[in-house]
Amino acid sequence: MRYNPYVFILPPWQEIYHTDEQRKQDWNEAVFTYNKMIQTYRGYQYDLVEVPKVPVNKRVDFILDFIKNN
């Protein structure tokens, strides 16, 4: 059951990417996972909304504006 046709997706961003205790994937695995997520969501006919690579506060604004207008 679908609550909304839109899925926000944040593309890999190499300039800020790093691994730690929670994020164990290396860069190549992260990109592979991102591409598989796109393939899967599209396979289920979701509309992907790519969140831009901008500072966090601008990403929040982008998401909130999108929600308000859709």
C-alpha positions in Angstrom: 0.0 0.0 0.0 1.4 3.3 -1.1 1.1 6.5 1.1 2.6 8.8 -1.4 3.9 8.6 -5.0 7.1 10.5 -4.3 10.3 9.3 -2.8 13.1 11.7 -1.8 16.5 10.4 -2.8 19.8 11.9 -1.9 22.6 11.2 -4.4 26.0 10.1 -3.3 28.2 13.2 -2.5 31.8 12.3 -2.6 33.1 15.5 -1.1 31.3 14.9 2.2 31.3 11.1 2.1 33.2 9.2 4.9 32.9 5.9 6.7 32.4 5.5 10.4 30.9 3.0 12.8 27.4 3.4 11.3 28.4 3.9 7.7 30.6 1.0 6.7 30.2 1.1 2.9 33.1 2.3 0.9 32.4 4.9 -1.8 31.9 2.4 -4.7 29.4 0.3 -2.6 27.5 3.4 -1.7 27.1 4.4 -5.3 26.1 0.8 -6.2 23.5 0.9 -3.4 22.2 4.3 -4.6 21.8 3.0 -8.2 19.9 -0.1 -6.9 17.6 2.1 -4.8 16.8 4.1 -7.9 16.1 0.9 -9.9 13.9 -0.5 -7.2 11.8 2.6 -6.6 11.3 3.1 -10.3 10.4 -0.6 -10.6 7.6 0.1 -8.1 6.6 3.2 -10.1 7.5 5.8 -7.5 8.4 9.3 -8.7 11.9 10.1 -7.4 12.7 13.6 -6.2 16.4 14.2 -6.1 17.4 16.4 -3.2 20.1 18.8 -4.3 23.7 18.7 -3.0 23.5 21.9 -0.9 23.9 22.7 2.8 21.5 20.9 5.2 19.3 23.9 5.8 18.8 24.3 2.1 18.0 20.6 1.7 15.4 20.9 4.4 13.9 24.0 2.6 13.8 22.1 -0.6 12.0 19.1 0.9 9.5 21.3 2.8 8.8 23.4 -0.3 8.2 20.3 -2.3 5.8 18.8 0.3 3.9 22.1 0.5 3.5 22.4 -3.3 2.7 18.8 -4.1 
